[in-house]
Amino acid sequence: MGMIEQAERRSRSRALIFYLLAGTLLLSTILAADRQGDPVRLIPWYLMTILIALNLTDLPFRLRSGRLAMLMNDENTQEHRRTSFQAGFWAAIVAGMLSTGVAAIYPLSGLLTARVVTTAALVAALISFAVQERSATP
């Protein structure tokens, strides 16, 4: 198998992993929505969100050198990344607005609101990137 085929296969795998990460992050936020106040319980969620955010950037490719890393981070991938960041931004705006509307009727904690907005942004960015990567590779 050549380098191009290997890069395409890894890109498809990365897209699948991003789908799984989006589902895991969403599920963890839903399941932990009723737990408030214990900062120790937030550590796994913080670690997961930080790792997801870093994986959405091109940092993993900057840390690696080589032809395969360059093939996996081509111009199309960089454009997909920019578009996914836009999707995450708009999801955060919508989640913030919806949280404000819900909070006007039913009080929400700041912790829950922050988690919902962060999760919405990251899930939208992950899914957007994964969809674009899956449609770009044959």
MDAnalysis code that builds the backbone (N, CA, C; Angstrom):
import MDAnalysis as mda
import numpy as np

u = mda.Universe.empty(414, n_residues=138, atom_resindex=np.repeat(np.arange(138), 3), trajectory=True)
u.add_TopologyAttr("name", ["N", "CA", "C"] * 138)
u.add_TopologyAttr("resid", np.arange(1, 139))
u.add_TopologyAttr("resname", ["MET", "GLY", "MET", "ILE", "GLU", "GLN", "ALA", "GLU", "ARG", "ARG", "SER", "ARG", "SER", "ARG", "ALA", "LEU", "ILE", "PHE", "TYR", "LEU", "LEU", "ALA", "GLY", "THR", "LEU", "LEU", "LEU", "SER", "THR", "ILE", "LEU", "ALA", "ALA", "ASP", "ARG", "GLN", "GLY", "ASP", "PRO", "VAL", "ARG", "LEU", "ILE", "PRO", "TRP", "TYR", "LEU", "MET", "THR", "ILE", "LEU", "ILE", "ALA", "LEU", "ASN", "LEU", "THR", "ASP", "LEU", "PRO", "PHE", "ARG", "LEU", "ARG", "SER", "GLY", "ARG", "LEU", "ALA", "MET", "LEU", "MET", "ASN", "ASP", "GLU", "ASN", "THR", "GLN", "GLU", "HIS", "ARG", "ARG", "THR", "SER", "PHE", "GLN", "ALA", "GLY", "PHE", "TRP", "ALA", "ALA", "ILE", "VAL", "ALA", "GLY", "MET", "LEU", "SER", "THR", "GLY", "VAL", "ALA", "ALA", "ILE", "TYR", "PRO", "LEU", "SER", "GLY", "LEU", "LEU", "THR", "ALA", "ARG", "VAL", "VAL", "THR", "THR", "ALA", "ALA", "LEU", "VAL", "ALA", "ALA", "LEU", "ILE", "SER", "PHE", "ALA", "VAL", "GLN", "GLU", "ARG", "SER", "ALA", "THR", "PRO"])
u.atoms.positions = np.array([
    [0.844, -1.168, 0.000],
    [0.000, 0.000, 0.000],
    [0.894, 1.238, 0.000],
    [0.544, 2.183, -0.884],
    [1.320, 3.404, -0.988],
    [0.993, 4.400, 0.116],
    [1.777, 5.449, 0.130],
    [1.597, 6.487, 1.156],
    [0.247, 7.184, 1.031],
    [-0.199, 7.428, -0.195],
    [-1.470, 8.130, -0.388],
    [-2.621, 7.276, 0.117],
    [-2.614, 5.988, -0.215],
    [-3.663, 5.094, 0.264],
    [-3.645, 4.986, 1.788],
    [-2.450, 4.941, 2.340],
    [-2.318, 4.865, 3.798],
    [-2.865, 6.131, 4.458],
    [-2.569, 7.290, 3.876],
    [-3.083, 8.555, 4.416],
    [-4.601, 8.604, 4.317],
    [-5.167, 8.132, 3.206],
    [-6.618, 8.117, 3.051],
    [-7.270, 7.180, 4.071],
    [-6.661, 6.037, 4.284],
    [-7.212, 5.090, 5.258],
    [-7.167, 5.665, 6.670],
    [-6.065, 6.309, 7.009],
    [-5.973, 6.928, 8.342],
    [-6.940, 8.098, 8.484],
    [-7.179, 8.824, 7.416],
    [-8.145, 9.923, 7.468],
    [-9.551, 9.398, 7.704],
    [-9.897, 8.290, 7.049],
    [-11.207, 7.681, 7.293],
    [-11.315, 7.188, 8.734],
    [-10.237, 6.603, 9.241],
    [-10.232, 6.139, 10.635],
    [-10.370, 7.312, 11.597],
    [-9.688, 8.405, 11.301],
    [-9.781, 9.597, 12.142],
    [-11.214, 10.117, 12.159],
    [-11.880, 10.107, 11.008],
    [-13.271, 10.559, 10.951],
    [-14.164, 9.677, 11.816],
    [-13.963, 8.383, 11.764],
    [-14.741, 7.465, 12.598],
    [-14.475, 7.719, 14.081],
    [-13.233, 7.941, 14.433],
    [-12.878, 8.242, 15.826],
    [-13.538, 9.548, 16.267],
    [-13.603, 10.534, 15.380],
    [-14.245, 11.802, 15.734],
    [-15.741, 11.611, 15.970],
    [-16.392, 10.752, 15.187],
    [-17.797, 10.436, 15.448],
    [-17.948, 9.824, 16.845],
    [-17.080, 8.884, 17.163],
    [-17.142, 8.223, 18.474],
    [-16.853, 9.212, 19.610],
    [-15.893, 10.094, 19.413],
    [-15.593, 11.112, 20.430],
    [-16.788, 12.036, 20.645],
    [-17.453, 12.416, 19.562],
    [-18.627, 13.292, 19.685],
    [-19.711, 12.603, 20.500],
    [-19.967, 11.345, 20.211],
    [-20.973, 10.600, 20.964],
    [-20.596, 10.431, 22.422],
    [-19.330, 10.139, 22.681],
    [-18.855, 9.965, 24.054],
    [-18.957, 11.265, 24.847],
    [-18.554, 12.361, 24.240],
    [-18.622, 13.656, 24.926],
    [-20.069, 14.039, 25.215],
    [-20.938, 13.841, 24.248],
    [-22.352, 14.160, 24.452],
    [-22.953, 13.293, 25.551],
    [-22.664, 12.018, 25.505],
    [-23.186, 11.098, 26.519],
    [-22.664, 11.444, 27.912],
    [-21.379, 11.773, 28.017],
    [-20.826, 12.111, 29.333],
    [-21.441, 13.389, 29.887],
    [-21.751, 14.328, 29.019],
    [-22.383, 15.574, 29.472],
    [-23.817, 15.316, 29.925],
    [-24.533, 14.496, 29.190],
    [-25.914, 14.175, 29.561],
    [-25.954, 13.407, 30.877],
    [-25.100, 12.407, 31.012],
    [-25.118, 11.581, 32.220],
    [-24.671, 12.328, 33.472],
    [-23.824, 13.329, 33.305],
    [-23.313, 14.055, 34.462],
    [-24.033, 15.380, 34.690],
    [-25.144, 15.619, 33.996],
    [-25.832, 16.905, 34.098],
    [-26.374, 17.175, 35.490],
    [-26.712, 16.134, 36.231],
    [-27.297, 16.348, 37.559],
    [-26.257, 16.454, 38.662],
    [-25.018, 16.165, 38.365],
    [-23.965, 16.255, 39.395],
    [-23.368, 17.655, 39.393],
    [-23.518, 18.341, 40.473],
    [-23.027, 19.713, 40.579],
    [-22.087, 19.844, 41.771],
    [-21.164, 20.745, 41.663],
    [-20.389, 21.146, 42.821],
    [-19.127, 20.383, 43.133],
    [-18.942, 19.176, 42.655],
    [-17.742, 18.415, 42.985],
    [-16.718, 18.578, 41.861],
    [-15.684, 19.416, 42.067],
    [-14.726, 19.670, 40.989],
    [-13.899, 18.440, 40.603],
    [-13.737, 17.495, 41.500],
    [-12.962, 16.299, 41.180],
    [-13.661, 15.485, 40.088],
    [-14.977, 15.463, 40.121],
    [-15.726, 14.718, 39.102],
    [-15.648, 15.372, 37.730],
    [-15.239, 16.629, 37.690],
    [-15.117, 17.322, 36.405],
    [-13.799, 17.044, 35.696],
    [-12.816, 16.497, 36.410],
    [-11.485, 16.297, 35.826],
    [-11.532, 15.439, 34.560],
    [-12.214, 14.290, 34.552],
    [-12.253, 13.510, 33.301],
    [-12.892, 14.283, 32.140],
    [-13.951, 15.038, 32.442],
    [-14.594, 15.820, 31.390],
    [-13.645, 16.897, 30.866],
    [-12.945, 17.580, 31.774],
    [-11.968, 18.590, 31.351],
    [-10.888, 17.976, 30.477],
    [-10.335, 16.853, 30.914],
    [-9.285, 16.194, 30.134],
    [-9.796, 15.799, 28.754],
    [-11.001, 15.244, 28.708],
    [-11.557, 14.833, 27.427],
    [-11.769, 16.036, 26.502],
    [-12.304, 17.120, 27.017],
    [-12.542, 18.289, 26.171],
    [-11.240, 18.915, 25.692],
    [-10.238, 18.934, 26.547],
    [-8.945, 19.482, 26.140],
    [-8.328, 18.628, 25.034],
    [-8.348, 17.315, 25.206],
    [-7.785, 16.426, 24.181],
    [-8.560, 16.512, 22.870],
    [-9.872, 16.609, 22.959],
    [-10.682, 16.742, 21.741],
    [-10.360, 18.052, 21.035],
    [-10.289, 19.134, 21.790],
    [-9.984, 20.434, 21.185],
    [-8.608, 20.421, 20.525],
    [-7.638, 19.807, 21.165],
    [-6.298, 19.727, 20.573],
    [-6.296, 18.867, 19.318],
    [-7.083, 17.795, 19.305],
    [-7.152, 16.946, 18.118],
    [-7.833, 17.638, 16.947],
    [-8.674, 18.613, 17.223],
    [-9.300, 19.367, 16.139],
    [-8.336, 20.370, 15.504],
    [-7.276, 20.702, 16.194],
    [-6.278, 21.610, 15.634],
    [-5.281, 20.817, 14.795],
    [-4.329, 21.501, 14.222],
    [-3.294, 20.800, 13.466],
    [-2.063, 20.493, 14.314],
    [-2.177, 20.664, 15.622],
    [-1.053, 20.392, 16.516],
    [-0.504, 18.974, 16.392],
    [-1.351, 17.935, 16.329],
    [-0.783, 16.585, 16.183],
    [0.103, 16.436, 14.943],
    [-0.216, 17.182, 13.874],
    [0.589, 17.084, 12.660],
    [1.857, 17.915, 12.756],
    [1.806, 18.981, 13.521],
    [3.016, 19.788, 13.719],
    [4.029, 19.056, 14.590],
    [3.535, 18.216, 15.486],
    [4.435, 17.444, 16.340],
    [5.078, 16.286, 15.589],
    [4.408, 15.828, 14.565],
    [4.941, 14.746, 13.741],
    [5.564, 15.331, 12.489],
    [6.609, 14.710, 12.053],
    [7.171, 15.105, 10.771],
    [7.076, 13.897, 9.854],
    [7.209, 14.140, 8.617],
    [7.162, 13.045, 7.669],
    [6.110, 13.244, 6.610],
    [6.253, 12.455, 5.597],
    [5.372, 12.566, 4.426],
    [3.931, 12.182, 4.752],
    [3.733, 11.163, 5.557],
    [2.379, 10.724, 5.888],
    [1.618, 11.815, 6.649],
    [2.286, 12.454, 7.600],
    [1.652, 13.549, 8.346],
    [1.293, 14.698, 7.417],
    [2.174, 14.982, 6.463],
    [1.891, 16.062, 5.503],
    [0.716, 15.694, 4.598],
    [0.638, 14.431, 4.198],
    [-0.477, 13.998, 3.354],
    [-1.802, 14.042, 4.099],
    [-1.771, 13.738, 5.383],
    [-3.004, 13.754, 6.177],
    [-3.433, 15.172, 6.554],
    [-2.552, 16.130, 6.416],
    [-2.864, 17.519, 6.761],
    [-2.745, 18.401, 5.519],
    [-3.348, 17.957, 4.426],
    [-3.272, 18.707, 3.177],
    [-4.208, 19.912, 3.204],
    [-4.291, 20.605, 2.075],
    [-5.109, 21.824, 2.003],
    [-6.590, 21.530, 2.245],
    [-7.071, 20.392, 1.736],
    [-8.477, 20.050, 1.957],
    [-8.763, 19.822, 3.437],
    [-7.883, 19.123, 4.118],
    [-8.054, 18.875, 5.552],
    [-8.037, 20.185, 6.330],
    [-7.152, 21.085, 5.945],
    [-7.088, 22.377, 6.621],
    [-8.382, 23.176, 6.398],
    [-8.941, 23.080, 5.205],
    [-10.217, 23.750, 4.938],
    [-11.348, 23.095, 5.729],
    [-11.322, 21.771, 5.825],
    [-12.325, 21.073, 6.637],
    [-12.224, 21.507, 8.093],
    [-11.002, 21.690, 8.565],
    [-10.795, 22.124, 9.947],
    [-11.373, 23.521, 10.164],
    [-11.110, 24.424, 9.229],
    [-11.651, 25.785, 9.351],
    [-13.181, 25.771, 9.351],
    [-13.755, 24.990, 8.475],
    [-15.213, 24.898, 8.403],
    [-15.786, 24.273, 9.673],
    [-15.098, 23.282, 10.215],
    [-15.596, 22.652, 11.445],
    [-15.515, 23.618, 12.625],
    [-14.496, 24.481, 12.643],
    [-14.426, 25.489, 13.701],
    [-15.592, 26.465, 13.583],
    [-15.969, 26.807, 12.356],
    [-17.127, 27.676, 12.160],
    [-18.396, 27.009, 12.669],
    [-18.548, 25.736, 12.370],
    [-19.733, 25.002, 12.851],
    [-19.759, 24.980, 14.375],
    [-18.597, 24.771, 14.997],
    [-18.512, 24.778, 16.454],
    [-18.851, 26.141, 17.037],
    [-18.392, 27.189, 16.384],
    [-18.692, 28.548, 16.843],
    [-20.198, 28.799, 16.824],
    [-20.847, 28.463, 15.712],
    [-22.284, 28.712, 15.604],
    [-23.073, 27.820, 16.550],
    [-22.601, 26.619, 16.778],
    [-23.276, 25.744, 17.742],
    [-23.175, 26.330, 19.151],
    [-22.031, 26.925, 19.477],
    [-21.872, 27.554, 20.792],
    [-22.808, 28.749, 20.938],
    [-22.929, 29.540, 19.881],
    [-23.841, 30.685, 19.919],
    [-25.282, 30.222, 20.138],
    [-25.707, 29.218, 19.368],
    [-27.073, 28.708, 19.490],
    [-27.303, 28.091, 20.867],
    [-26.326, 27.300, 21.350],
    [-26.467, 26.678, 22.672],
    [-26.538, 27.736, 23.769],
    [-25.748, 28.780, 23.641],
    [-25.800, 29.868, 24.616],
    [-27.141, 30.580, 24.601],
    [-27.667, 30.822, 23.408],
    [-28.974, 31.488, 23.303],
    [-30.087, 30.597, 23.846],
    [-30.054, 29.313, 23.509],
    [-31.075, 28.398, 24.015],
    [-30.977, 28.248, 25.534],
    [-29.763, 28.219, 26.057],
    [-29.586, 28.130, 27.511],
    [-30.147, 29.358, 28.203],
    [-29.977, 30.510, 27.580],
    [-30.537, 31.737, 28.138],
    [-32.055, 31.666, 28.164],
    [-32.642, 31.164, 27.084],
    [-34.092, 31.019, 27.034],
    [-34.616, 30.030, 28.062],
    [-33.929, 28.902, 28.200],
    [-34.336, 27.904, 29.191],
    [-34.169, 28.468, 30.598],
    [-33.066, 29.188, 30.832],
    [-32.804, 29.738, 32.170],
    [-33.840, 30.783, 32.569],
    [-34.476, 31.404, 31.601],
    [-35.538, 32.368, 31.922],
    [-36.764, 31.659, 32.492],
    [-36.939, 30.387, 32.139],
    [-38.092, 29.612, 32.617],
    [-37.705, 28.711, 33.782],
    [-36.574, 28.063, 33.651],
    [-36.101, 27.100, 34.643],
    [-34.657, 27.445, 34.971],
    [-34.332, 27.727, 36.234],
    [-32.968, 28.149, 36.562],
    [-31.932, 27.060, 36.248],
    [-30.872, 27.465, 35.575],
    [-29.754, 26.568, 35.260],
    [-28.507, 27.056, 35.988],
    [-27.682, 26.137, 36.407],
    [-26.427, 26.544, 37.041],
    [-25.443, 26.995, 35.966],
    [-24.513, 27.801, 36.369],
    [-23.463, 28.240, 35.460],
    [-22.620, 27.077, 34.977],
    [-22.376, 26.119, 35.854],
    [-21.595, 24.933, 35.496],
    [-22.280, 24.139, 34.390],
    [-23.566, 23.903, 34.538],
    [-24.299, 23.159, 33.524],
    [-24.340, 23.916, 32.205],
    [-24.575, 25.207, 32.268],
    [-24.629, 26.017, 31.055],
    [-23.287, 26.002, 30.328],
    [-22.206, 26.152, 31.075],
    [-20.874, 26.129, 30.459],
    [-20.581, 24.780, 29.814],
    [-20.967, 23.707, 30.488],
    [-20.745, 22.373, 29.922],
    [-21.570, 22.163, 28.666],
    [-22.817, 22.638, 28.661],
    [-23.676, 22.482, 27.488],
    [-23.110, 23.249, 26.296],
    [-22.687, 24.484, 26.520],
    [-22.149, 25.300, 25.433],
    [-20.844, 24.691, 24.905],
    [-19.958, 24.287, 25.802],
    [-18.697, 23.674, 25.387],
    [-18.935, 22.379, 24.627],
    [-19.822, 21.559, 25.144],
    [-20.123, 20.285, 24.490],
    [-20.744, 20.506, 23.121],
    [-21.674, 21.439, 23.021],
    [-22.310, 21.721, 21.729],
    [-21.274, 22.157, 20.697],
    [-20.369, 23.028, 21.108],
    [-19.344, 23.516, 20.180],
    [-18.431, 22.387, 19.716],
    [-17.963, 21.576, 20.650],
    [-17.039, 20.504, 20.278],
    [-17.721, 19.395, 19.482],
    [-18.935, 19.034, 19.864],
    [-19.651, 17.985, 19.124],
    [-19.923, 18.450, 17.690],
    [-20.357, 19.693, 17.528],
    [-20.614, 20.210, 16.175],
    [-19.334, 20.237, 15.343],
    [-18.232, 20.670, 15.950],
    [-16.960, 20.708, 15.219],
    [-16.491, 19.305, 14.849],
    [-16.595, 18.357, 15.779],
    [-16.186, 16.982, 15.497],
    [-17.012, 16.369, 14.369],
    [-18.320, 16.519, 14.450],
    [-19.182, 15.925, 13.431],
    [-18.978, 16.604, 12.076],
    [-18.852, 17.908, 12.077],
    [-18.610, 18.629, 10.828],
    [-17.317, 18.159, 10.174],
    [-16.255, 18.055, 10.953],
    [-14.968, 17.612, 10.418],
    [-15.072, 16.182, 9.905],
    [-15.707, 15.309, 10.684],
    [-15.818, 13.903, 10.291],
    [-16.631, 13.746, 9.005],
    [-17.730, 14.479, 8.893],
    [-18.553, 14.386, 7.689],
    [-17.756, 14.838, 6.467],
    [-17.045, 15.932, 6.604],
    [-16.267, 16.446, 5.470],
    [-15.130, 15.498, 5.092],
    [-14.458, 14.947, 6.080],
    [-13.367, 14.019, 5.801],
    [-13.888, 12.732, 5.152],
    [-15.036, 12.228, 5.626],
    [-15.593, 11.009, 5.051],
    [-16.038, 11.232, 3.603],
    [-16.592, 12.399, 3.325],
    [-17.059, 12.661, 1.961],
    [-15.911, 12.973, 1.018],
    [-14.781, 13.404, 1.543],
    [-13.642, 13.760, 0.693],
    [-12.808, 12.556, 0.286],
    [-12.809, 11.511, 1.103],
    [-11.998, 10.339, 0.783],
    [-12.854, 9.306, 0.067],
    [-12.290, 8.708, -0.968],
    [-13.071, 7.712, -1.731],
    [-13.301, 6.431, -0.971],
])
